């Protein structure tokens, strides 16, 4: 384990198959995706308000000189940049090396690393919060509980978690084999807010708020947002069942 955030565990060749296919798929479409989504928060006041709601407890848990906050599945880096502008010590983590390279080019003053939310090479209780917008959709159901447990492990007590994802039917899944004219193999897992909330609470996190936004122009599914936190009395305590 590292003592800071300058090293984040890369995605290894023997990592689970879904991580390897997700990495390869986003590497293939990174340029086109980044060009289409340079800042998907622009013109979305609800998402911006939720980030602001996240920042206050994150800032309390870790001030500017305190524990940092990762943007997990940072992609082109616009969420990382927005959190930085709001005053948080933030860095980005993405499974795709090509996405990380493009984010570094677009936001040269910020830090981005290759890694996965499934296995963060960070010390216990070392983070002041966790943000993951539209990235848990690529995590299969059987890996989601361990991801939520990983969130609990790395957070300082009182630190928040903000998740955003396209909502859908229970156990729904879509596989794309082509996007932007490139051959890929990318799975999307659609879950209800209740399903993801249950995973968070089972991992020992307290649910604070849930929001469901109807699809806007160009969107096919509602957007769900969950704001949770690690209980203040959980210092050094693993969730039951781990």
Residue, then its C-alpha position, 0 to 999 in steps of 0.5 A: x500500500x502507498x502512503x499517498x495518492x501519487x501512485x495508484x495501482x494500474x490495471x494488471x494483465x491478470x485483472x478480471x475480464x470486465x476490467x480488461x474489456x472496459x479498458x480496451x474499449x475506452x482506449x479505442x474510443x477515447x478521442x471521439x468520446x472526449x470530443x463529444x463530452x468535453x464537459x457534460x456538466x455544462x447546462x445541468x444545474x442539478x448535477x452541479x448542485x449535487x457536486x456542491x452538496x458533496x463538496x461541503x462535507x468533503x471539505x469538512x472531512x478533509x480541508x485543502x491540506x487534508x485528505x484528497x478526493x478521487x474522481x473515479x472513472x474520471x474520463x476526460x477530466x471535467x468532473x475532476x476540474x469542477x471539483x478542483x474549482x470548488x476548492x477540493x484537493x482532487x485527483x482523477x482515476x480511470x481504467x483507460x490509459x488513453x483517457x488518462x493521457x487526454x485528461x492530463x492534456x486537457x487539464x495540465x494542472x491536475x493529477x490523473x492516474x490509471x487505476x480501478x475503483x475495484x482495488x485502490x492502492x491507498x491507505x485505509x481512511x486516507x480519502x476525504x470523499x469519493x465521487x463516481x459519476x457514470x462509472x459504476x455502470x461498468x461494474x458487474x453485479x457480483x463485483x459491486x459489493x466489494x467496490x462499495x466496501x472499498x469505498x468504506x475502507x479508504x474514507x475517513x469517518x464522516x466523508x461523503x460518497x456521490x454516485x451517479x448512474x443511469x437507472x434501469x430495471x433490476x439486473x438489466x444489462x446492455x453490451x455494445x460491440x461498436x461505438x464511434x465506428x470502433x469495435x469494442x466490447x463494453x457492458x453497461x449494467x442498469x440498476x435501480x437506485x434502491x439496488x445501489x443504495x442497498x449495496x452502499x448500506x451493506x458496506x457500512x455507509x449511511x445513505x443521506x439522499x437519493x435523487x432521480x432525474x428524468x431523461x433530458x434531450x438525447x438521453x434514454x434513461x433516468x439519471x440516479x444520484x446517491x449521496x452517502x457518507x461513512x459514519x463518524x464513529x466508524x474509525x478503524x471499523x470494517x463493515x459487518x461481513x467483511 
